[in-house]
Amino acid sequence: MKKIVSILVVGVLAAAGSKAADPKKPNWGYTDTPKLPSGWCVHDIDRPQPEVVTPGDTPCAPPSDAIVLFDGTDLSNWVGSKQDDPKKKKYNPKGEALWKVENGYMECTPTGTIKTKQKFGDCQFHIEWQTANPRQGDSQGAGNSGVFMQGRYETQVLDNFENRTYADGMAGCVYGQKPPMVNACKKPGEWQKYDIIFQAPRFEGEKLVSPAYVTVFLNGVLVQHKTEILGPTTHKKLPVYKPHGNDSIALQDHNNNTRFRNIWIRELDLMKDDSRK
């Protein structure tokens, strides 16, 4: 019986055209396989291992390489909008971040748009937001705010649960440019979340050599897939690019008491030549 089993095993290996692995060595790869366009062999044993990043312990918690921009306690990573005219509603002569912080969230007071002290380029950005319940206002007046990548390119924040507005102005849109693929909004008062992959534009002098792109998940649902951004956000106008470098992420004050929490970012380089990785 043992002889029959041995013959069967040898036959199977021969039919598969492979050799039994050396039990003393882990099967980490090969050096004699065909080459890919990148220059690496298929299953190349020498191909560099990806960097280890430890996920958060709970869903949406920041991973180990994230920069936490708001942990629910203070606005030390943010600045406000300077407004030194005391006659104006949003009087803020020092440009401080004056939004209210309590119960693990920040709330637009409103005292002006706030922005990160640190400036960013390509990134993965996570933020959670909540609009008022019961709903206050309708259409663009319901929970309006926005996430402005590099202070220019807006992903709209709005209560669009059974609340109609123009398609390129609803939650999940690239404001004024591209509607979301679907409406994935939750009810007013429920916490919602954005996961945004942003590829910054590239310039050579005054020339645009690569536009900005954005991929957006709203509540885990894909609503933008590497959407080309046509230029900085405008209202009722066509956007036009102007050269700039890395810049802050801004949260818009649109006179609504919208709340935000659990804000973190991972810096990326989405145009890096990684053909030898």
MIZA-938085 format. One record per residue (C-alpha): residue number from 1; residue in one letter; x, y, z. Coordinates in Angstrom, 3 decimals, always signed. Each point is the difference from the previous one (the first is absolute). Example, Ala and Ser with C-alpha at 12.3 -4.5 7.8 and 13.67 -1.06 7.14 Angstrom:
2
+-----+------+----------+----------+----------+
:  nr : rest :        u :        v :        w :
+-----+------+----------+----------+----------+
:   1 :    a :  +12.300 :   -4.500 :   +7.800 :
:   2 :    s :   +1.370 :   +3.440 :   -0.660 :
+-----+------+----------+----------+----------+
END
This chain:
277
+-----+------+----------+----------+----------+
:  nr : rest :        u :        v :        w :
+-----+------+----------+----------+----------+
:   1 :    m :   +0.000 :   +0.000 :   +0.000 :
:   2 :    k :   +2.830 :   +2.464 :   +0.899 :
:   3 :    k :   +1.638 :   -0.668 :   -3.379 :
:   4 :    i :   -3.257 :   +0.782 :   -1.863 :
:   5 :    v :   -0.447 :   +3.308 :   +1.888 :
:   6 :    s :   +3.593 :   +1.023 :   -0.803 :
:   7 :    i :   -0.512 :   -0.723 :   -3.679 :
:   8 :    l :   -3.216 :   +2.091 :   -0.002 :
:   9 :    v :   +1.753 :   +2.976 :   +1.654 :
:  10 :    v :   +2.864 :   -0.088 :   -2.487 :
:  11 :    g :   -2.498 :   -0.212 :   -2.844 :
:  12 :    v :   -1.929 :   +3.031 :   +1.195 :
:  13 :    l :   +3.176 :   +2.066 :   +0.353 :
:  14 :    a :   +1.178 :   -1.024 :   -3.450 :
:  15 :    a :   -3.374 :   +0.846 :   -1.525 :
:  16 :    a :   +0.105 :   +3.436 :   +1.595 :
:  17 :    g :   +3.471 :   +0.596 :   -1.419 :
:  18 :    s :   +1.351 :   +1.122 :   +3.410 :
:  19 :    k :   +2.482 :   -1.077 :   +2.590 :
:  20 :    a :   -0.680 :   -0.651 :   +3.649 :
:  21 :    a :   +0.999 :   +3.007 :   +2.121 :
:  22 :    d :   +3.062 :   -0.272 :   +2.171 :
:  23 :    p :   -1.497 :   -0.482 :   +3.489 :
:  24 :    k :   +2.976 :   +1.849 :   +1.498 :
:  25 :    k :   -0.639 :   +3.260 :   -1.901 :
:  26 :    p :   -3.180 :   +2.148 :   +0.006 :
:  27 :    n :   -1.494 :   +0.587 :   -3.408 :
:  28 :    w :   +0.588 :   +3.767 :   -0.180 :
:  29 :    g :   +0.290 :   +0.251 :   -3.752 :
:  30 :    y :   +1.967 :   -0.855 :   -3.116 :
:  31 :    t :   +2.825 :   +1.274 :   -2.174 :
:  32 :    d :   -0.538 :   -2.058 :   -3.157 :
:  33 :    t :   -3.486 :   +1.186 :   -1.033 :
:  34 :    p :   -0.868 :   +2.317 :   -2.945 :
:  35 :    k :   +0.546 :   +3.727 :   +0.427 :
:  36 :    l :   -2.841 :   +2.487 :   +0.402 :
:  37 :    p :   +0.037 :   +3.441 :   -1.708 :
:  38 :    s :   +1.240 :   +1.437 :   +3.308 :
:  39 :    g :   +3.195 :   -2.022 :   -0.308 :
:  40 :    w :   -0.822 :   -2.347 :   +2.849 :
:  41 :    c :   -0.490 :   -3.713 :   -0.535 :
:  42 :    v :   -3.433 :   -1.500 :   +0.630 :
:  43 :    h :   -0.055 :   -0.782 :   +3.759 :
:  44 :    d :   +3.507 :   +1.509 :   +0.284 :
:  45 :    i :   +1.631 :   -0.982 :   +3.286 :
:  46 :    d :   +2.018 :   +3.254 :   +0.039 :
:  47 :    r :   -2.929 :   +2.367 :   -0.555 :
:  48 :    p :   -0.181 :   +2.421 :   +2.980 :
:  49 :    q :   -2.620 :   -0.732 :   +2.611 :
:  50 :    p :   -2.706 :   +2.667 :   +0.537 :
:  51 :    e :   +0.326 :   +2.173 :   +3.092 :
:  52 :    v :   -1.924 :   -1.337 :   +2.996 :
:  53 :    v :   -2.892 :   +2.240 :   +1.074 :
:  54 :    t :   -2.087 :   -1.072 :   +2.980 :
:  55 :    p :   -3.747 :   +0.634 :   -0.472 :
:  56 :    g :   -1.987 :   +1.709 :   +2.737 :
:  57 :    d :   -1.465 :   -2.210 :   +2.702 :
:  58 :    t :   -3.551 :   +0.984 :   -0.903 :
:  59 :    p :   -1.645 :   +0.888 :   -3.339 :
:  60 :    c :   +1.123 :   +3.442 :   -1.228 :
:  61 :    a :   +2.639 :   +0.372 :   +2.716 :
:  62 :    p :   +3.200 :   +1.577 :   -1.366 :
:  63 :    p :   +2.644 :   -2.471 :   -1.185 :
:  64 :    s :   +3.533 :   +0.078 :   +1.357 :
:  65 :    d :   +1.391 :   +2.385 :   -2.635 :
:  66 :    a :   -2.834 :   +2.537 :   +0.166 :
:  67 :    i :   +0.208 :   +3.605 :   +1.170 :
:  68 :    v :   -2.905 :   +0.633 :   +2.367 :
:  69 :    l :   -1.445 :   +3.419 :   -0.762 :
:  70 :    f :   -2.837 :   -0.115 :   +2.524 :
:  71 :    d :   -0.304 :   -2.525 :   +2.821 :
:  72 :    g :   -3.080 :   +1.513 :   +1.613 :
:  73 :    t :   +1.779 :   +2.100 :   +2.633 :
:  74 :    d :   +1.270 :   +3.265 :   -1.519 :
:  75 :    l :   +0.687 :   +2.028 :   -3.153 :
:  76 :    s :   +3.759 :   +0.283 :   +0.458 :
:  77 :    n :   +0.591 :   -1.194 :   -3.584 :
:  78 :    w :   -2.303 :   +2.620 :   -1.506 :
:  79 :    v :   -0.158 :   +3.744 :   -0.649 :
:  80 :    g :   -2.968 :   +2.202 :   -0.797 :
:  81 :    s :   -0.869 :   +2.704 :   -2.492 :
:  82 :    k :   +1.133 :   +3.498 :   +0.889 :
:  83 :    q :   -2.851 :   +2.519 :   -0.043 :
:  84 :    d :   +0.839 :   +3.297 :   +1.699 :
:  85 :    d :   -3.143 :   +1.968 :   -0.825 :
:  86 :    p :   -2.102 :   -0.012 :   +3.224 :
:  87 :    k :   -3.092 :   +0.842 :   -2.032 :
:  88 :    k :   +0.184 :   -3.352 :   -1.786 :
:  89 :    k :   -1.747 :   -3.055 :   +1.419 :
:  90 :    k :   +3.127 :   -2.166 :   +0.084 :
:  91 :    y :   +2.247 :   +2.474 :   +1.840 :
:  92 :    n :   +3.253 :   -1.824 :   +0.709 :
:  93 :    p :   +2.893 :   +2.521 :   +0.120 :
:  94 :    k :   +2.685 :   -2.559 :   +0.920 :
:  95 :    g :   -1.021 :   -2.665 :   -2.496 :
:  96 :    e :   -0.460 :   -2.618 :   +2.712 :
:  97 :    a :   -1.785 :   -3.316 :   -0.372 :
:  98 :    l :   -3.065 :   +0.842 :   +2.110 :
:  99 :    w :   -2.281 :   -2.923 :   -0.799 :
: 100 :    k :   -1.575 :   -1.692 :   +2.998 :
: 101 :    v :   +1.587 :   -3.216 :   +1.283 :
: 102 :    e :   -1.980 :   -2.357 :   +2.228 :
: 103 :    n :   -0.921 :   -3.673 :   +0.356 :
: 104 :    g :   +2.739 :   -1.077 :   -2.411 :
: 105 :    y :   -1.047 :   +2.189 :   -2.938 :
: 106 :    m :   +0.528 :   +3.511 :   -1.329 :
: 107 :    e :   -2.968 :   +2.094 :   -1.090 :
: 108 :    c :   -0.117 :   +2.981 :   -2.336 :
: 109 :    t :   -1.073 :   +2.884 :   +2.245 :
: 110 :    p :   +0.117 :   +1.784 :   -2.596 :
: 111 :    t :   +3.102 :   +2.220 :   +0.270 :
: 112 :    g :   +1.609 :   -0.587 :   -3.386 :
: 113 :    t :   +1.558 :   -2.824 :   -1.973 :
: 114 :    i :   +2.833 :   -1.866 :   +1.744 :
: 115 :    k :   +3.034 :   -1.644 :   -1.574 :
: 116 :    t :   +2.867 :   -2.264 :   +1.016 :
: 117 :    k :   +3.265 :   +1.574 :   +1.084 :
: 118 :    q :   +1.864 :   -2.661 :   -1.936 :
: 119 :    k :   -0.006 :   -0.024 :   -3.789 :
: 120 :    f :   -0.489 :   -3.105 :   -2.110 :
: 121 :    g :   +0.226 :   -1.393 :   -3.515 :
: 122 :    d :   -1.129 :   -3.499 :   -1.011 :
: 123 :    c :   -1.783 :   -1.694 :   +2.873 :
: 124 :    q :   -2.578 :   -2.346 :   +1.427 :
: 125 :    f :   -2.374 :   +2.040 :   +2.139 :
: 126 :    h :   -2.634 :   -1.213 :   +2.479 :
: 127 :    i :   -2.678 :   +2.143 :   +1.637 :
: 128 :    e :   -3.388 :   -0.632 :   +1.610 :
: 129 :    w :   -2.804 :   +2.554 :   -0.060 :
: 130 :    q :   -3.504 :   +0.534 :   +1.331 :
: 131 :    t :   -2.780 :   +2.394 :   -0.982 :
: 132 :    a :   -2.760 :   +1.287 :   +2.262 :
: 133 :    n :   -3.008 :   -2.092 :   +1.023 :
: 134 :    p :   -2.669 :   +1.180 :   -0.520 :
: 135 :    r :   +1.153 :   +1.389 :   -3.313 :
: 136 :    q :   +0.578 :   +3.729 :   -0.122 :
: 137 :    g :   -0.809 :   +1.488 :   -3.398 :
: 138 :    d :   -0.185 :   -1.806 :   -3.313 :
: 139 :    s :   +1.948 :   -0.449 :   -3.229 :
: 140 :    q :   +3.370 :   +1.799 :   +0.418 :
: 141 :    g :   -1.102 :   +1.353 :   +3.375 :
: 142 :    a :   +0.008 :   -3.391 :   +1.767 :
: 143 :    g :   +3.255 :   -0.766 :   +1.783 :
: 144 :    n :   +2.139 :   +1.651 :   -2.661 :
: 145 :    s :   +3.770 :   -0.178 :   +0.400 :
: 146 :    g :   +2.842 :   -1.404 :   -2.053 :
: 147 :    v :   +3.383 :   -1.686 :   +0.077 :
: 148 :    f :   +2.448 :   +2.066 :   -2.058 :
: 149 :    m :   +3.118 :   -1.923 :   -0.961 :
: 150 :    q :   +2.923 :   +2.429 :   -0.219 :
: 151 :    g :   -2.522 :   +2.677 :   +0.950 :
: 152 :    r :   -1.375 :   -0.004 :   -3.567 :
: 153 :    y :   -1.634 :   -3.230 :   -1.106 :
: 154 :    e :   -3.297 :   -0.713 :   +1.732 :
: 155 :    t :   -1.743 :   -3.232 :   +0.825 :
: 156 :    q :   -3.416 :   +1.206 :   +1.117 :
: 157 :    v :   -1.439 :   -0.641 :   +3.460 :
: 158 :    l :   -3.800 :   +0.253 :   +0.024 :
: 159 :    d :   -3.115 :   -1.692 :   +1.364 :
: 160 :    n :   -1.354 :   -1.736 :   -3.096 :
: 161 :    f :   -2.160 :   -2.645 :   +1.629 :
: 162 :    e :   -3.316 :   +0.574 :   -1.795 :
: 163 :    n :   +1.126 :   +3.590 :   -0.577 :
: 164 :    r :   +0.388 :   +0.938 :   -3.651 :
: 165 :    t :   +2.471 :   +2.551 :   -1.345 :
: 166 :    y :   +1.949 :   +0.424 :   -3.248 :
: 167 :    a :   +1.900 :   -3.205 :   -0.772 :
: 168 :    d :   +3.483 :   +1.527 :   -0.073 :
: 169 :    g :   -0.619 :   +1.614 :   +3.379 :
: 170 :    m :   -1.051 :   -3.005 :   +2.068 :
: 171 :    a :   +1.977 :   -2.039 :   +2.524 :
: 172 :    g :   +2.711 :   -2.005 :   -1.703 :
: 173 :    c :   +0.326 :   +2.323 :   -2.988 :
: 174 :    v :   +3.009 :   +1.882 :   -1.251 :
: 175 :    y :   -1.796 :   +3.276 :   +0.541 :
: 176 :    g :   -1.179 :   +1.667 :   -3.196 :
: 177 :    q :   +1.709 :   -2.629 :   -2.148 :
: 178 :    k :   -0.980 :   -3.651 :   +0.512 :
: 179 :    p :   -3.047 :   -1.495 :   +1.785 :
: 180 :    p :   +0.525 :   -3.089 :   +2.170 :
: 181 :    m :   -0.562 :   -3.374 :   -1.647 :
: 182 :    v :   -2.754 :   -0.740 :   +2.570 :
: 183 :    n :   -1.663 :   +1.693 :   +2.972 :
: 184 :    a :   +1.340 :   -1.911 :   +3.025 :
: 185 :    c :   -1.081 :   +2.479 :   +2.690 :
: 186 :    k :   -1.289 :   -1.087 :   +3.386 :
: 187 :    k :   -2.829 :   +1.689 :   +1.905 :
: 188 :    p :   +0.535 :   +3.386 :   +1.679 :
: 189 :    g :   +1.666 :   -0.381 :   +3.393 :
: 190 :    e :   +1.849 :   -3.201 :   -0.953 :
: 191 :    w :   +3.776 :   +0.045 :   -0.292 :
: 192 :    q :   +1.234 :   -0.293 :   -3.573 :
: 193 :    k :   +3.539 :   -0.497 :   -1.264 :
: 194 :    y :   +2.193 :   +0.938 :   -2.905 :
: 195 :    d :   +3.095 :   -1.824 :   -1.141 :
: 196 :    i :   +1.692 :   +2.109 :   -2.644 :
: 197 :    i :   +2.983 :   -0.889 :   -2.174 :
: 198 :    f :   +1.386 :   +3.242 :   -1.411 :
: 199 :    q :   +2.648 :   +0.351 :   -2.686 :
: 200 :    a :   +1.262 :   +3.568 :   -0.080 :
: 201 :    p :   +0.526 :   +1.869 :   -3.277 :
: 202 :    r :   +3.523 :   +0.446 :   -1.321 :
: 203 :    f :   +1.349 :   +3.169 :   -1.574 :
: 204 :    e :   +3.143 :   +0.957 :   -1.861 :
: 205 :    g :   +0.234 :   +3.733 :   +0.420 :
: 206 :    e :   -3.334 :   +1.382 :   -1.182 :
: 207 :    k :   -0.866 :   -3.172 :   -1.925 :
: 208 :    l :   -2.347 :   -2.701 :   +1.296 :
: 209 :    v :   +1.625 :   -3.359 :   -0.787 :
: 210 :    s :   -2.413 :   -2.233 :   +1.924 :
: 211 :    p :   -3.429 :   +0.948 :   +1.428 :
: 212 :    a :   -1.262 :   -0.979 :   +3.420 :
: 213 :    y :   -1.935 :   -3.244 :   +0.404 :
: 214 :    v :   -2.237 :   -1.207 :   +2.785 :
: 215 :    t :   -1.528 :   -3.305 :   +1.071 :
: 216 :    v :   -2.701 :   +0.222 :   +2.667 :
: 217 :    f :   -1.818 :   -2.537 :   +2.162 :
: 218 :    l :   -3.091 :   +1.258 :   +1.831 :
: 219 :    n :   -1.010 :   -2.332 :   +2.816 :
: 220 :    g :   +2.058 :   -2.738 :   -1.638 :
: 221 :    v :   -1.677 :   +0.456 :   -3.397 :
: 222 :    l :   +2.064 :   +1.104 :   -3.012 :
: 223 :    v :   -1.389 :   +3.320 :   -1.275 :
: 224 :    q :   +3.008 :   +1.354 :   -1.958 :
: 225 :    h :   +2.560 :   -2.162 :   -1.812 :
: 226 :    k :   +3.212 :   +1.848 :   -0.907 :
: 227 :    t :   -2.064 :   +2.955 :   -1.143 :
: 228 :    e :   +2.002 :   +2.674 :   -1.786 :
: 229 :    i :   -0.390 :   +3.346 :   +1.760 :
: 230 :    l :   -0.354 :   +2.830 :   -2.510 :
: 231 :    g :   +1.412 :   +2.665 :   +2.295 :
: 232 :    p :   -0.666 :   +1.734 :   +3.326 :
: 233 :    t :   -3.573 :   -0.011 :   +1.259 :
: 234 :    t :   -2.168 :   +2.885 :   -1.169 :
: 235 :    h :   -3.690 :   +0.884 :   +0.226 :
: 236 :    k :   -1.874 :   +0.453 :   -3.271 :
: 237 :    k :   +3.292 :   +0.401 :   -1.895 :
: 238 :    l :   +2.467 :   -2.173 :   -1.882 :
: 239 :    p :   +3.149 :   -0.932 :   +1.933 :
: 240 :    v :   +3.466 :   +1.100 :   -1.099 :
: 241 :    y :   +3.253 :   -1.448 :   +1.319 :
: 242 :    k :   +2.668 :   +2.269 :   +1.450 :
: 243 :    p :   +3.391 :   -1.379 :   +1.061 :
: 244 :    h :   +0.443 :   -0.869 :   +3.682 :
: 245 :    g :   +1.812 :   -2.404 :   +2.274 :
: 246 :    n :   -1.099 :   -2.072 :   +2.968 :
: 247 :    d :   -2.652 :   +1.710 :   +2.078 :
: 248 :    s :   -2.357 :   -0.380 :   +2.947 :
: 249 :    i :   -3.204 :   -2.008 :   +0.188 :
: 250 :    a :   -2.927 :   +2.281 :   +0.801 :
: 251 :    l :   -3.409 :   -0.653 :   +1.562 :
: 252 :    q :   -2.568 :   +2.493 :   -1.206 :
: 253 :    d :   -2.126 :   +2.234 :   +2.168 :
: 254 :    h :   -3.250 :   +0.340 :   -1.974 :
: 255 :    n :   -2.111 :   +1.308 :   +2.916 :
: 256 :    n :   -1.160 :   -3.488 :   +0.999 :
: 257 :    n :   +0.824 :   -1.756 :   +3.294 :
: 258 :    t :   +1.522 :   -3.061 :   -1.648 :
: 259 :    r :   +2.192 :   -2.228 :   +2.191 :
: 260 :    f :   +3.210 :   -1.902 :   -0.711 :
: 261 :    r :   +2.038 :   -2.644 :   +1.790 :
: 262 :    n :   +2.756 :   -2.623 :   -0.463 :
: 263 :    i :   +2.080 :   +1.890 :   -2.565 :
: 264 :    w :   +3.260 :   -1.525 :   -1.199 :
: 265 :    i :   +2.197 :   -0.039 :   -3.066 :
: 266 :    r :   +2.658 :   -2.180 :   -1.605 :
: 267 :    e :   +2.517 :   +1.776 :   -2.204 :
: 268 :    l :   +0.578 :   -1.718 :   -3.353 :
: 269 :    d :   +1.911 :   +0.459 :   -3.240 :
: 270 :    l :   -2.370 :   -1.256 :   -2.661 :
: 271 :    m :   +2.217 :   +0.892 :   -2.955 :
: 272 :    k :   +3.207 :   -1.509 :   +1.326 :
: 273 :    d :   +1.751 :   -2.301 :   -2.437 :
: 274 :    d :   -0.468 :   -3.340 :   +1.737 :
: 275 :    s :   +0.673 :   -2.252 :   -2.986 :
: 276 :    r :   +2.873 :   -1.648 :   +1.893 :
: 277 :    k :   -2.079 :   -0.755 :   +3.084 :
+-----+------+----------+----------+----------+
END
